Amino acid sequence: MWSRYLQGLALFVGTIIGVGVFTLPFAITRIGLFGGLILLGLLAIAMLIVHLMYGDAIASTPGRHRLPGYAERYLGRGWGAFATISNLVLLNGALLVYVLLGSQFLASLVQLIFPGFSLGASLAVFFGVGAVIFFFDGAFSTEIEESLTILLVLTFALVIGWGLTRGHIAGMGEAAWGNPLLPYGAILFSLAGAVVLPRVYETLQADHRRFRSLVILGTLIPAMLYGLFVVAVWAASPAGPSQEAILGMQPLLGHWIVALGGVVGFLATITSYIGVGLTYKGLLRFDFGLPRLIVWVLATVPPFLLIAAGLANFVAIIGFLGAISVGFDNIVIIRLWHALPRRQFLNFWPGWASVALVLVFIVGMAAALLVFMGR
């Protein structure tokens, strides 16, 4: 049982800790370190509530579904259709971002040994990994994710420790406070893990009690690591955090931080890529009922077609996915939880608090739309 628990925890944590973490230090420069950490903490609490609500729905419903299936079952076809569109955008967009950044991290690492290794070759490696792993189901993929997540957490902790011990903490909080809506989308995207919770529950073999504790622990671990990572990057970046977090630390920590950051980046993207890709497979199979071969193609090919079409601005994509797609999915989950005939995880949660959460997500969605409309 503990082996299944650790596998589920690794799956959940490994999927949450993705490329979004590298945008956080730079995104938070727009609001200031202390303001950014407060916003990170508040959104972590909000996502914990949403994850517990979705866990309630998963544990209370027989059969294997993903969010569109749960929404249609409890809220009707209209909500199911909206959830389907949102999930398709979120999952395909997330896979696109993981391939974009993951291939760059992989290329930077391999080029340390083979300078001629190209970004195209790195994309081919990602395609091959996805094609093989997405062809298989269940235990094989979960064991790979567990091993990669352990490596991810260890190397991530090493970067944090290096930055905190070699950096300069004093004076980091002098930045002016700014608009909290500016880093909102990036933070929300980096904390989101609801898409993988059905697979986590299946890994636990429907153990309700352990599932609840896993959801809590798996949400809080990434949030705490993010906070430490942001402080470490700010402390070790003399000129301020760079857009991808790692290069800004190079003047103080040397070239090795780039290599170590590349390892963390590759592990973060590949674990999330596997987790989200297998979740997408589950949506296509269990809720859409598509044949296995078509599911395999749809889970593997679209990110590379989108890259070929010219979509490459990962910062803008992450902000959009976080504020719009994750925000809408969260609203669906809150509405879904209130429609459940029985609840096991959040019996104490008042209705007014749900209204407040929904308003937060709506404001975030509206602000993101204004930004993307250029206003």
Backbone torsions as a table, in degrees:
resi	resn	phi	psi	omega
1	MET	NA	-43.9	-179.9
2	TRP	-65.0	-32.1	176.4
3	SER	-62.7	-43.5	177.6
4	ARG	-65.6	-37.5	179.2
5	TYR	-62.3	-46.5	-179.6
6	LEU	-66.7	-36.0	175.7
7	GLN	-62.8	-44.8	178.7
8	GLY	-64.1	-41.3	179.1
9	LEU	-65.0	-42.3	178.1
10	ALA	-63.3	-40.2	178.0
11	LEU	-61.7	-45.9	-177.3
12	PHE	-67.7	-51.6	-178.4
13	VAL	-64.9	-42.9	-178.4
14	GLY	-64.2	-32.3	177.7
15	THR	-74.8	-40.3	-179.4
16	ILE	-66.5	-46.9	-178.7
17	ILE	-75.8	93.3	-179.3
18	GLY	-127.0	-152.1	-175.3
19	VAL	-66.0	-21.8	-178.2
20	GLY	-57.5	-31.1	-176.7
21	VAL	-62.5	-31.1	-177.3
22	PHE	-76.0	-16.7	177.1
23	THR	-88.4	-14.2	-172.3
24	LEU	-65.4	-49.6	-177.4
25	PRO	-57.8	-42.5	179.9
26	PHE	-70.9	-41.3	179.9
27	ALA	-61.5	-36.3	-176.8
28	ILE	-74.1	-15.0	175.5
29	THR	-61.1	-21.7	-178.7
30	ARG	-77.4	-13.8	-177.5
31	ILE	-123.7	-13.7	-176.2
32	GLY	96.9	151.4	-174.1
33	LEU	-61.4	-52.2	-177.2
34	PHE	-64.1	-43.6	177.5
35	GLY	-62.3	-38.7	178.9
36	GLY	-66.0	-40.6	178.8
37	LEU	-67.5	-36.9	176.7
38	ILE	-64.6	-45.2	178.5
39	LEU	-62.7	-40.3	176.8
40	LEU	-59.4	-44.5	179.4
41	GLY	-64.5	-42.8	-179.2
42	LEU	-66.0	-43.1	179.3
43	LEU	-70.4	-30.0	175.1
44	ALA	-64.1	-40.9	176.7
45	ILE	-64.3	-42.9	178.9
46	ALA	-61.4	-43.4	-179.9
47	MET	-69.7	-31.7	175.2
48	LEU	-61.7	-43.9	178.0
49	ILE	-61.9	-45.5	-179.9
50	VAL	-63.1	-43.0	179.0
51	HIS	-62.4	-40.9	177.9
52	LEU	-66.2	-38.6	177.2
53	MET	-62.1	-44.6	179.5
54	TYR	-67.9	-37.6	175.1
55	GLY	-59.9	-38.4	174.9
56	ASP	-57.4	-46.9	-179.0
57	ALA	-64.2	-41.9	-179.3
58	ILE	-65.1	-45.6	-177.2
59	ALA	-71.4	-21.9	-175.9
60	SER	-95.0	-4.5	-172.5
61	THR	-118.2	124.7	176.4
62	PRO	-71.0	155.4	178.3
63	GLY	90.9	173.3	-178.4
64	ARG	-109.9	119.0	-178.5
65	HIS	-138.9	171.9	167.0
66	ARG	-122.4	-178.3	-171.1
67	LEU	-54.0	-44.6	178.4
68	PRO	-59.0	-37.0	178.5
69	GLY	-67.0	-42.2	176.6
70	TYR	-65.2	-41.5	-178.9
71	ALA	-63.1	-42.8	179.6
72	GLU	-67.6	-37.2	-178.5
73	ARG	-64.5	-44.4	-172.7
74	TYR	-100.8	-24.2	-173.3
75	LEU	-116.2	-11.2	178.8
76	GLY	104.9	171.2	-173.9
77	ARG	-66.0	-33.8	-179.6
78	GLY	-60.9	-51.1	177.1
79	TRP	-62.8	-37.9	178.4
80	GLY	-62.0	-39.7	179.2
81	ALA	-66.4	-44.2	178.6
82	PHE	-63.2	-42.0	179.0
83	ALA	-64.8	-35.2	177.9
84	THR	-62.6	-48.2	179.9
85	ILE	-61.5	-46.7	-179.2
86	SER	-61.8	-42.9	-179.6
87	ASN	-66.6	-39.6	178.6
88	LEU	-63.2	-42.1	178.0
89	VAL	-65.4	-46.7	-177.4
90	LEU	-63.4	-48.9	-175.0
91	LEU	-68.1	-45.2	178.7
92	ASN	-67.4	-38.7	177.4
93	GLY	-65.1	-41.1	178.5
94	ALA	-64.4	-44.1	177.9
95	LEU	-60.8	-39.4	177.5
96	LEU	-59.9	-47.1	-178.8
97	VAL	-64.3	-42.0	-179.5
98	TYR	-63.1	-40.6	178.5
99	VAL	-68.4	-43.2	-179.7
100	LEU	-57.1	-55.6	-175.9
101	LEU	-77.5	-38.5	-179.2
102	GLY	-60.9	-40.9	179.1
103	SER	-67.0	-34.5	176.8
104	GLN	-67.6	-43.2	177.5
105	PHE	-62.5	-43.9	-179.6
106	LEU	-62.8	-43.9	179.8
107	ALA	-61.8	-41.7	-179.6
108	SER	-64.3	-33.9	178.9
109	LEU	-72.8	-48.6	-177.2
110	VAL	-65.6	-33.3	-179.2
111	GLN	-65.6	-18.9	174.8
112	LEU	-64.6	-27.5	-179.9
113	ILE	-106.4	-42.3	179.5
114	PHE	-120.4	91.5	-174.3
115	PRO	-58.1	-23.8	-177.5
116	GLY	-83.9	-0.1	-178.9
117	PHE	-68.1	122.7	-172.3
118	SER	-96.8	165.3	175.3
119	LEU	-64.7	-33.9	177.2
120	GLY	-62.4	-40.3	177.1
121	ALA	-65.1	-37.6	177.9
122	SER	-64.4	-41.0	176.1
123	LEU	-62.2	-38.2	178.7
124	ALA	-64.5	-37.7	177.2
125	VAL	-63.3	-45.5	178.9
126	PHE	-60.9	-41.5	179.0
127	PHE	-61.9	-43.5	-179.9
128	GLY	-65.1	-41.8	178.3
129	VAL	-62.0	-47.1	179.3
130	GLY	-62.4	-42.4	-178.2
131	ALA	-61.9	-40.4	-179.0
132	VAL	-72.7	-50.8	-175.1
133	ILE	-67.3	-40.5	-178.2
134	PHE	-72.3	-13.3	176.9
135	PHE	-75.8	-28.6	-178.7
136	PHE	-96.3	167.7	179.9
137	ASP	-123.9	162.3	162.0
138	GLY	64.8	-125.0	-164.7
139	ALA	-61.4	-39.7	-178.1
140	PHE	-57.5	-49.8	-178.3
141	SER	-69.0	-38.1	-178.6
142	THR	-64.7	-39.4	178.7
143	GLU	-65.4	-38.4	176.7
144	ILE	-62.7	-45.8	179.7
145	GLU	-60.7	-41.4	-178.9
146	GLU	-61.5	-46.1	-178.9
147	SER	-65.0	-44.4	-179.4
148	LEU	-65.7	-35.8	-179.7
149	THR	-67.6	-38.8	176.8
150	ILE	-60.6	-45.6	177.0
151	LEU	-61.9	-39.7	-180.0
152	LEU	-60.7	-49.8	-177.6
153	VAL	-63.5	-40.1	-179.8
154	LEU	-64.5	-47.7	-179.4
155	THR	-69.9	-34.9	176.8
156	PHE	-62.0	-44.1	178.0
157	ALA	-63.7	-34.9	178.4
158	LEU	-65.4	-43.2	176.8
159	VAL	-61.7	-43.9	179.6
160	ILE	-61.6	-47.9	-179.7
161	GLY	-62.1	-40.6	179.5
162	TRP	-63.8	-44.7	-179.3
163	GLY	-66.5	-40.6	-177.9
164	LEU	-70.9	-37.3	-176.5
165	THR	-82.1	-28.2	-178.7
166	ARG	-99.3	-15.8	-177.3
167	GLY	-85.5	-176.3	-178.0
168	HIS	-120.2	110.3	-176.3
169	ILE	-74.7	-36.9	-173.7
170	ALA	-60.8	136.7	174.7
171	GLY	84.7	-0.8	-176.8
172	MET	-70.4	-22.7	-176.3
173	GLY	-90.5	14.1	-175.8
174	GLU	-81.3	-12.0	-179.3
175	ALA	-63.5	144.7	-178.5
176	ALA	-70.8	149.3	176.4
177	TRP	-73.5	145.2	-177.2
178	GLY	-133.6	-160.6	-176.7
179	ASN	-75.4	117.2	-177.5
180	PRO	-67.8	-15.2	179.8
181	LEU	-74.1	-19.0	-176.5
182	LEU	-66.7	-47.6	177.2
183	PRO	-90.2	4.1	-172.6
184	TYR	-56.9	-50.6	-175.2
185	GLY	-63.0	-43.2	-179.6
186	ALA	-63.6	-41.2	-179.9
187	ILE	-67.0	-44.3	-178.3
188	LEU	-63.2	-42.2	178.6
189	PHE	-61.5	-40.9	-176.5
190	SER	-70.3	-19.4	-178.7
191	LEU	-98.9	-9.8	-172.1
192	ALA	-76.3	130.1	177.5
193	GLY	-142.3	9.3	-175.6
194	ALA	-62.0	-32.9	-174.7
195	VAL	-60.0	-27.8	-175.0
196	VAL	-96.4	-6.2	-175.4
197	LEU	-60.5	-36.9	175.7
198	PRO	-58.7	-39.6	177.6
199	ARG	-67.7	-36.1	177.3
200	VAL	-61.9	-43.9	179.9
201	TYR	-63.9	-39.4	177.4
202	GLU	-66.2	-36.5	177.4
203	THR	-63.2	-37.1	178.7
204	LEU	-78.2	-4.0	-178.2
205	GLN	56.4	48.1	172.2
206	ALA	61.0	34.5	174.7
207	ASP	-84.5	99.5	-172.8
208	HIS	-60.0	-46.7	-173.5
209	ARG	-64.4	-47.6	-180.0
210	ARG	-69.9	-28.7	179.1
211	PHE	-62.3	-43.0	-179.4
212	ARG	-62.3	-47.1	-179.7
213	SER	-65.8	-34.4	179.0
214	LEU	-65.9	-41.7	178.9
215	VAL	-60.5	-43.7	-179.8
216	ILE	-64.5	-51.1	-177.8
217	LEU	-64.6	-42.5	-177.6
218	GLY	-69.0	-22.0	175.0
219	THR	-83.4	-38.3	-174.9
220	LEU	-77.3	-34.5	-179.3
221	ILE	-58.7	-52.7	177.8
222	PRO	-60.2	-40.0	-178.8
223	ALA	-60.8	-43.3	179.6
224	MET	-67.8	-40.4	177.1
225	LEU	-63.9	-38.4	178.4
226	TYR	-61.3	-45.7	-179.9
227	GLY	-59.2	-45.5	178.5
228	LEU	-65.3	-38.5	180.0
229	PHE	-64.4	-43.7	179.0
230	VAL	-60.3	-46.6	179.5
231	VAL	-62.8	-42.1	-179.3
232	ALA	-63.3	-43.3	-179.6
233	VAL	-66.2	-43.8	177.7
234	TRP	-61.8	-40.2	-178.1
235	ALA	-67.9	-33.0	-173.0
236	ALA	-102.4	10.9	180.0
237	SER	-114.9	93.5	-175.2
238	PRO	-57.8	-35.8	-178.9
239	ALA	-96.4	9.2	-177.0
240	GLY	99.2	156.3	-178.1
241	PRO	-60.4	137.6	174.7
242	SER	-82.8	169.8	-173.3
243	GLN	-61.0	-35.3	-179.4
244	GLU	-103.7	8.8	171.4
245	ALA	81.1	-38.1	-169.1
246	ILE	-82.1	-46.8	-174.0
247	LEU	-62.7	-28.6	179.1
248	GLY	-65.9	-20.3	179.4
249	MET	-89.5	-9.5	-174.6
250	GLN	-61.6	-42.0	-179.7
251	PRO	-58.3	-32.4	-178.0
252	LEU	-92.6	-39.2	-172.6
253	LEU	-100.8	-10.7	176.5
254	GLY	90.5	-179.1	-174.6
255	HIS	-68.8	-24.3	-177.0
256	TRP	-65.4	-27.7	179.8
257	ILE	-66.4	-29.5	177.6
258	VAL	-67.6	-42.9	178.6
259	ALA	-65.2	-45.6	179.6
260	LEU	-65.1	-40.2	176.5
261	GLY	-63.2	-35.0	176.3
262	GLY	-64.1	-38.8	177.1
263	VAL	-63.4	-47.5	178.8
264	VAL	-60.6	-45.0	-178.9
265	GLY	-62.0	-44.0	179.6
266	PHE	-64.5	-45.0	179.9
267	LEU	-64.3	-39.8	179.6
268	ALA	-63.8	-41.3	-178.1
269	THR	-75.2	-40.0	-176.2
270	ILE	-70.1	-36.9	177.7
271	THR	-67.0	-41.8	178.5
272	SER	-69.0	-37.7	178.5
273	TYR	-60.3	-44.9	178.8
274	ILE	-66.0	-48.0	-177.2
275	GLY	-61.6	-46.5	-178.9
276	VAL	-71.2	-38.0	178.8
277	GLY	-62.1	-42.7	178.2
278	LEU	-69.7	-32.3	174.1
279	THR	-64.8	-41.5	177.4
280	TYR	-61.7	-40.8	175.4
281	LYS	-58.3	-43.7	179.2
282	GLY	-61.4	-40.7	177.4
283	LEU	-61.1	-46.3	-177.7
284	LEU	-67.2	-33.5	-177.8
285	ARG	-83.7	-51.9	-170.2
286	PHE	-82.6	-34.8	-178.6
287	ASP	-97.1	-31.9	-179.4
288	PHE	-98.9	-20.9	178.3
289	GLY	68.9	30.1	-178.2
290	LEU	-79.9	152.6	177.6
291	PRO	-62.9	154.9	-173.0
292	ARG	-60.5	-41.2	-177.6
293	LEU	-65.5	-42.0	178.6
294	ILE	-65.6	-40.6	177.3
295	VAL	-59.1	-44.5	-179.7
296	TRP	-60.7	-44.5	179.6
297	VAL	-64.6	-45.3	-177.4
298	LEU	-67.6	-28.8	178.3
299	ALA	-79.9	-23.4	-172.8
300	THR	-99.0	-43.2	-165.9
301	VAL	-85.0	-43.5	-170.8
302	PRO	-50.5	-42.5	-179.7
303	PRO	-56.9	-36.9	-178.1
304	PHE	-74.9	-31.2	173.8
305	LEU	-67.3	-39.3	178.8
306	LEU	-66.0	-38.2	176.5
307	ILE	-64.8	-42.4	177.9
308	ALA	-62.7	-28.7	179.2
309	ALA	-79.4	-7.3	174.3
310	GLY	106.0	5.6	177.8
311	LEU	-78.9	112.4	-174.7
312	ALA	-143.9	-2.3	-178.8
313	ASN	-84.0	88.6	-172.1
314	PHE	-68.1	-30.9	180.0
315	VAL	-65.0	-46.2	179.1
316	ALA	-65.1	-39.9	-179.3
317	ILE	-64.2	-44.3	-180.0
318	ILE	-63.0	-44.3	178.6
319	GLY	-60.9	-41.5	179.2
320	PHE	-66.3	-48.8	-178.4
321	LEU	-61.5	-41.4	-178.7
322	GLY	-64.8	-51.5	-175.0
323	ALA	-73.7	-41.5	-173.4
324	ILE	-89.8	-63.3	-173.1
325	SER	-70.0	-49.3	178.4
326	VAL	-64.2	-41.8	178.4
327	GLY	-58.8	-44.9	179.9
328	PHE	-67.7	-43.2	177.1
329	ASP	-58.1	-39.6	178.7
330	ASN	-62.8	-40.1	177.9
331	ILE	-63.8	-41.9	177.6
332	VAL	-61.6	-43.2	-179.1
333	ILE	-63.4	-42.2	178.7
334	ILE	-62.7	-45.8	177.9
335	ARG	-62.9	-40.2	179.0
336	LEU	-62.6	-43.5	-178.0
337	TRP	-61.7	-39.9	-179.9
338	HIS	-69.5	-18.2	179.2
339	ALA	-91.3	-4.7	-178.7
340	LEU	-66.9	139.1	177.4
341	PRO	-69.7	-27.6	176.9
342	ARG	-146.9	150.9	-176.3
343	ARG	-130.9	145.0	-176.8
344	GLN	-119.6	-25.1	-169.7
345	PHE	-102.1	-28.1	-171.5
346	LEU	-137.4	56.2	-178.6
347	ASN	-66.4	-21.2	-173.1
348	PHE	-91.1	-5.9	-169.7
349	TRP	-74.7	120.4	-177.1
350	PRO	-79.8	155.0	-178.5
351	GLY	-63.8	-37.3	-178.2
352	TRP	-64.1	-30.9	178.9
353	ALA	-68.7	-35.6	176.0
354	SER	-65.1	-41.0	177.4
355	VAL	-60.3	-42.5	179.0
356	ALA	-62.5	-42.5	178.1
357	LEU	-62.4	-45.4	179.6
358	VAL	-59.6	-42.0	178.9
359	LEU	-62.2	-39.6	177.3
360	VAL	-59.8	-46.6	-178.6
361	PHE	-68.1	-35.9	178.1
362	ILE	-65.7	-44.8	178.0
363	VAL	-61.2	-41.7	178.0
364	GLY	-63.1	-40.5	177.6
365	MET	-64.3	-44.4	-179.3
366	ALA	-63.5	-43.0	179.5
367	ALA	-63.0	-41.0	179.4
368	ALA	-65.0	-39.9	178.3
369	LEU	-62.5	-40.4	178.2
370	LEU	-63.2	-40.6	178.8
371	VAL	-63.4	-45.5	-176.8
372	PHE	-74.3	-17.6	174.0
373	MET	-85.3	-3.8	176.4
374	GLY	81.7	20.1	-178.3
375	ARG	-100.1	NA	NA
